[in-house]
């Protein structure tokens, strides 16, 4: 293993709020020194680059096992490294569903074949049926870092109460999508003026807020740990901001798609922009950015959900939800920071130390003795996105042909350079 010296980089570490030009020395897979220009096997000129902790993505769907034609853990890892993601959490909506110990071990074995740190989210109900609780305690002991019901909501409030109460015994994190099924039934995009003009059934923002309020009340009642997963509406941000003033173990996440795009990006029935949660109005997007900036929103996720061309190149109402995001999340967010809209340190915090702390992982920071999982970012690097060059097996993204500014140029995991944009 090579000793690496990164010189004159702008170190940005949200865990310590450190923002300074310095040298970083890596030895035996760990960060061992700052400031000194020590002799190293490999020296990297970091002038003009940002050195940040490797990104932690808490929401990745690959298709493996069961739908390997969409993406595998290996191909998702390639996309992750290209996007500066050094740690990712696999969601349980696979075939079979990750609802027992053997499948958690399977994901761990497959993940160990890649340089990326791979963790598993166990299913909170068997087969994601929303009714029969899984063995949360056993799966947590086997390595599951959180529990979710995929993209399916827990409809029954009594079952959700049981889940939060039971999981509290193991200090397990429950991630739940806030979707009211009757209000969102048959909806394919945000309910608003555009959906009316396009003649498409809409999903009102209230469908999200209602379940968010229910789940917060249940978390307060039970003492369970709740992550409200991928919020999209201004009204939900307001609900969470108020709830955080009370004694509730509450966190929330947002997809980078909803930070960067709004419902107008659907344009003329553009099915690559059919996402779940749906892209909402500009006021909602601005509220989400404000939520990241002030800390109301804890975590940004890629919502990586690969779909084959045959499932996306359909009439909008018939197309599948989802987009790839591992390779694009960092660049899309950096583009927002150039407009002084999204605070750069807050953006990095929601991608590094915040998810690490939510998941209970000793990752997400650059400090002496820490594992050398870090990325070098060129904040001014232009990128004209061509979906055919993306590393995921599927190529579905609403950012195709967009111009982004800022990109990971090197990704280092455990002291090894695993991605070099210019190599």
C-alpha positions in Angstrom: 0.0 0.0 0.0 1.4 3.4 -1.1 1.9 6.3 1.2 0.1 9.3 -0.3 0.7 13.0 0.2 -2.0 15.4 -1.0 -0.5 18.9 -1.1 -2.2 22.3 -1.0 -5.7 21.0 -1.0 -8.7 22.9 0.5 -9.6 20.5 3.3 -13.4 20.7 4.0 -14.4 18.5 6.9 -18.0 19.1 8.1 -17.5 17.0 11.2 -15.0 19.6 12.6 -16.1 22.6 10.5 -12.5 22.7 9.3 -12.0 24.6 6.0 -8.3 25.4 5.2 -5.5 24.9 2.7 -3.2 22.1 4.0 -1.3 18.9 3.2 -2.9 15.5 4.0 -0.7 12.5 4.6 -2.1 8.9 4.2 -0.2 5.8 5.4 -1.4 2.2 5.9 -4.9 3.1 4.8 -5.3 5.9 7.4 -5.0 9.6 7.6 -1.9 10.2 9.8 -0.8 13.8 9.4 -1.9 17.3 8.4 0.2 20.2 7.5 3.6 18.6 7.2 5.1 17.9 3.8 6.3 14.3 4.5 8.0 12.0 2.0 5.5 9.7 0.3 5.5 7.1 -2.5 2.8 9.1 -4.3 2.4 12.9 -4.2 -0.8 14.5 -5.5 -1.0 18.2 -6.2 -4.3 19.3 -4.6 -4.0 22.9 -5.7 -7.5 24.2 -6.6 -9.1 21.0 -5.4 -11.3 20.3 -2.4 -10.5 17.4 -0.1 -13.7 16.1 1.5 -14.7 12.9 3.3 -16.0 10.2 1.0 -19.7 10.4 0.5 -22.2 8.1 2.3 -25.3 7.2 0.3 -28.1 5.8 2.5 -30.4 4.9 -0.3 -29.3 2.6 -3.2 -31.3 0.1 -5.1 -29.2 -2.1 -7.4 -31.5 -4.9 -8.6 -29.2 -7.6 -7.1 -30.4 -10.1 -6.2 -33.2 -10.8 -8.8 -32.9 -7.9 -11.3 -29.2 -7.9 -12.2 -30.0 -6.7 -15.7 -30.8 -3.3 -14.1 -27.7 -3.0 -11.9 -25.5 -5.2 -9.8 -23.7 -4.4 -6.6 -20.4 -4.4 -8.6 -21.7 -2.0 -11.3 -23.3 0.3 -8.7 -20.0 0.3 -6.9 -18.3 1.5 -10.1 -20.8 4.3 -10.4 -20.4 5.2 -6.7 -16.6 5.5 -7.0 -17.0 7.8 -10.0 -19.4 9.9 -8.0 -17.3 10.2 -4.9 -19.4 7.8 -2.9 -17.3 5.5 -0.7 -20.1 4.0 1.4 -23.5 2.9 0.3 -26.6 1.3 1.9 -28.5 -1.3 -0.1 -32.3 -1.1 0.1 -34.3 -4.3 0.7 -36.6 -4.2 -2.3 -34.9 -6.9 -4.2 -36.1 -10.4 -5.3 -36.1 -12.1 -2.9 -36.6 -9.3 -0.4 -33.8 -8.8 2.1 -35.9 -9.9 5.1 -33.7 -12.5 6.8 -30.1 -13.0 8.0 -29.0 -15.1 5.0 -29.7 -12.3 2.5 -27.9 -9.7 4.7 -24.8 -12.0 4.6 -25.2 -12.3 0.8 -25.1 -8.6 0.4 -22.1 -8.4 2.7 -20.2 -11.0 0.6 -21.0 -9.3 -2.7 -20.1 -5.9 -1.3 -16.7 -7.3 0.0 -15.8 -8.0 -3.6 -15.8 -4.2 -4.3 -13.7 -1.4 -2.8 -16.8 0.5 -1.7 -18.1 0.0 1.9 -21.4 -1.7 1.4 -24.1 -2.0 4.1 -27.6 -3.3 4.2 -31.0 -2.0 5.1 -33.2 -4.9 6.2 -36.9 -5.1 5.4 -39.1 -4.1 8.3 -41.9 -6.4 7.1 -41.7 -9.8 5.5 -41.7 -9.6 1.7 -42.5 -5.8 2.2 -46.1 -6.8 2.8 -46.6 -4.0 5.3 -48.1 -6.3 7.9 -45.8 -9.1 9.2 -42.8 -7.8 11.2 -39.4 -9.3 10.5 -36.8 -10.3 13.1 -35.3 -6.8 13.4 -33.1 -7.7 16.4 -31.5 -10.7 14.6 -30.9 -8.7 11.4 -29.5 -5.8 13.3 -27.1 -8.2 15.1 -26.2 -9.6 11.6 -25.1 -6.2 10.4 -28.2 -4.4 9.1 -27.7 -0.7 9.7 -31.3 0.4 9.3 -34.7 -1.0 8.4 -37.2 0.1 5.7 -40.2 -1.1 3.7 -38.7 -0.2 0.4 -40.9 2.2 -1.5 -44.1 0.9 0.1 -45.7 2.7 3.0 -46.9 1.1 6.2 -50.6 1.8 5.8 -51.8 0.6 9.2 -51.0 3.0 12.0 -51.1 0.3 14.6 -48.5 -1.8 12.7 -46.3 1.3 12.4 -46.6 1.8 16.1 -45.6 -1.8 16.8 -42.6 -1.4 14.4 -41.3 1.7 16.2 -42.0 0.2 19.6 -40.3 -3.1 18.8 -37.3 -1.5 17.1 -36.7 0.8 20.0 -35.7 -2.2 22.1 -32.7 -2.6 19.7 -32.1 1.1 19.0 -32.8 0.3 15.4 -33.4 3.0 12.8 -36.7 2.8 10.9 -36.7 4.6 7.6 -40.2 5.1 6.2 -41.5 6.8 3.1 -44.3 9.3 3.8 -47.0 8.3 1.3 -50.7 8.3 2.0 -51.9 5.6 -0.4 -55.4 6.7 -1.1 -54.5 10.3 -1.9 -51.6 9.2 -4.1 -53.4 6.3 -5.8 -52.9 6.4 -9.6 -50.9 9.6 -9.3 -47.8 9.9 -11.6 -46.5 13.4 -10.9 -47.0 16.4 -8.5 -50.6 17.7 -8.4 -50.6 21.2 -9.6 -51.1 23.5 -12.6 -48.7 21.5 -14.8 -50.3 18.1 -14.1 -53.7 19.7 -15.0 -52.3 21.0 -18.3 -50.7 17.7 -19.1 -53.8 15.8 -18.2 -51.9 13.5 -15.8 -53.2 12.4 -12.4 -51.4 14.2 -9.6 -50.1 13.4 -6.2 -50.8 16.2 -3.7 -48.2 17.4 -1.3 -50.7 16.7 1.5 -50.3 12.9 0.9 -46.7 13.2 2.1 -47.4 15.6 5.0 -50.2 13.5 6.5 -48.1 10.4 6.9 -45.1 12.4 8.1 -47.2 13.9 10.9 -48.6 10.4 11.8 -45.2 8.9 12.0 -43.8 11.7 14.0 -46.6 11.3 16.5 -46.0 7.5 16.7 -42.2 8.1 17.2 -43.0 10.4 20.1 -45.4 7.9 21.5 -43.0 4.9 21.3 -39.5 6.4 21.6 -38.5 4.7 18.4 -35.8 6.1 16.0 -37.5 7.5 12.9 -36.1 8.6 9.5 -38.6 10.2 7.3 -37.3 9.1 4.0 -37.0 11.3 0.9 -39.3 14.3 1.6 -40.3 16.5 -1.3 -42.7 19.2 -0.1 -42.5 22.5 1.6 -45.3 21.6 4.0 -43.3 18.5 5.1 -40.2 20.6 5.8 -42.3 22.8 8.0 -43.7 19.8 9.9 -40.3 18.4 10.6 -38.8 21.7 11.6 -41.5 22.1 14.2 -41.2 18.5 15.4 -37.4 18.8 15.9 -38.1 21.3 18.7 -39.6 18.4 20.7 -37.8 15.4 22.3 -38.2 13.0 19.4 -35.4 10.8 17.8 -36.2 12.2 14.3 -34.2 12.6 11.2 -35.1 13.0 7.5 -33.6 12.7 4.1 -34.1 14.2 0.7 -33.2 13.0 -2.8 -30.8 15.2 -4.7 -33.3 15.1 -7.6 -35.8 17.1 -5.6 -33.1 19.6 -4.6 -32.1 20.2 -8.2 -35.2 19.8 -10.3 -38.9 20.8 -10.2 -42.0 19.6 -12.0 -41.3 21.9 -15.0 -38.4 19.5 -15.8 -40.9 17.0 -16.9 -41.5 19.2 -19.9 -43.3 17.5 -22.7 -44.0 14.2 -20.9 -40.3 13.4 -20.3 -40.5 10.0 -18.7 -36.9 10.1 -17.4 -38.1 12.7 -15.0 -40.8 10.4 -13.6 -39.6 10.0 -10.0 -40.8 8.9 -6.7 -41.2 11.1 -4.8 -42.4 13.3 -7.6 -40.7 16.5 -8.6 -42.7 19.3 -7.1 -43.0 23.1 -7.6 -40.2 25.6 -7.4 -41.4 26.8 -4.0 -41.0 23.2 -2.7 -37.5 22.9 -4.1 -36.4 26.1 -2.5 -37.8 25.0 0.8 -35.8 21.8 0.6 -32.6 23.7 -0.1 -33.4 26.0 2.9 -34.0 22.8 5.0 -30.5 21.5 4.1 -28.9 24.9 4.8 -30.5 25.2 8.3 -30.1 21.6 9.3 -33.8 20.6 9.3 -33.0 18.1 6.6 -30.2 15.8 7.8 -29.3 13.6 4.9 -29.1 13.9 1.1 -29.4 10.6 -0.9 -29.0 9.6 -4.5 -32.2 7.6 -4.6 -30.3 5.4 -7.1 -33.0 3.3 -8.8 -31.9 1.9 -12.2 -34.5 1.1 -14.8 -34.0 -0.4 -18.2 -34.8 1.7 -21.3 -37.8 -0.5 -22.0 -39.4 0.5 -18.7 -38.7 4.3 -19.1 -39.2 4.9 -22.8 -43.0 4.6 -22.5 -45.9 7.1 -22.3 -45.4 9.0 -19.1 -48.3 7.4 -17.1 -47.0 3.9 -18.0 -43.3 4.5 -17.4 -41.5 3.2 -14.3 -40.4 5.5 -11.5 -36.7 5.9 -10.8 -33.4 7.2 -12.0 -29.7 6.4 -11.5 -28.0 8.9 -9.2 -24.8 7.5 -7.6 -22.6 9.1 -10.3 -24.5 12.4 -10.5 -25.4 13.4 -6.9 -22.2 15.2 -6.1 -22.0 17.2 -9.4 -25.6 18.2 -9.3 -25.3 19.5 -5.8 -22.0 21.3 -6.5 -23.8 23.0 -9.4 -26.3 24.5 -6.9 -23.5 25.7 -4.7 -22.1 27.9 -7.5 -25.4 29.9 -7.4 -24.9 30.6 -3.7 -28.2 28.9 -3.2 -27.0 25.7 -1.4 -24.3 26.2 1.2 -21.3 24.0 0.3 -20.4 23.0 3.9 -24.1 22.1 4.6 -24.3 20.1 1.4 -21.2 18.1 2.3 -22.4 17.7 5.9 -25.6 16.0 4.6 -23.5 13.6 2.6 -20.8 12.7 5.1 -20.9 13.1 8.8 -24.7 13.3 9.2 -25.4 9.9 7.6 -22.5 8.4 9.4 -23.9 9.5 12.7 -27.5 8.5 11.8 -26.2 5.0 10.9 -23.8 4.7 13.8 -20.7 4.4 11.5 -17.2 5.6 12.2 -16.9 7.2 8.9 -17.7 10.5 7.2 -14.8 12.6 8.5 -11.2 13.6 7.8 -9.1 13.4 11.0 -5.9 11.8 12.2 -6.4 8.1 12.7 -9.5 7.9 10.6 -9.8 5.5 7.6 -8.6 7.3 4.5 -11.9 7.4 2.7 -11.8 10.8 0.9 -12.4 12.4 -2.4 -10.7 15.2 -4.3 -13.2 17.5 -6.0 -12.6 20.0 -8.8 -15.4 22.4 -8.0 -15.1 24.1 -11.4 -14.8 21.0 -13.6 -17.5 21.3 -16.3 -19.5 18.2 -17.2 -21.9 17.8 -20.1 -23.8 14.7 -19.0 -24.2 11.9 -21.5 -26.2 9.1 -20.0 -24.5 6.5 -22.3 -21.2 7.1 -20.6 -22.5 6.4 -17.1 -21.1 3.4 -15.3 -24.5 1.9 -14.1 -25.9 -0.8 -16.3 -29.1 1.3 -16.7 -28.8 4.8 -18.0 -32.1 6.5 -16.9 -31.5 10.0 -15.6 -33.3 13.3 -16.0 -29.8 15.0 -16.1 -29.0 13.6 -19.5 -27.6 16.4 -21.7 -27.4 18.8 -18.8 -24.4 20.9 -18.0 -23.1 20.5 -14.5 -20.2 22.2 -12.7 -18.0 20.3 -10.3 -16.9 16.7 -10.2 -15.0 14.2 -8.1 -11.6 13.7 -9.8 -10.1 11.2 -7.4 -11.8 8.8 -5.0 -9.7 7.1 -2.3 -11.0 4.3 -0.1 -8.9 2.8 2.7 -5.8 4.6 1.3 -6.2 3.2 -2.3 -7.1 5.4 -5.3 -10.1 3.5 -6.7 -11.2 6.2 -9.2 -9.1 8.7 -11.2 -11.1 10.8 -13.7 -8.0 11.8 -15.6 -6.3 8.4 -15.7 
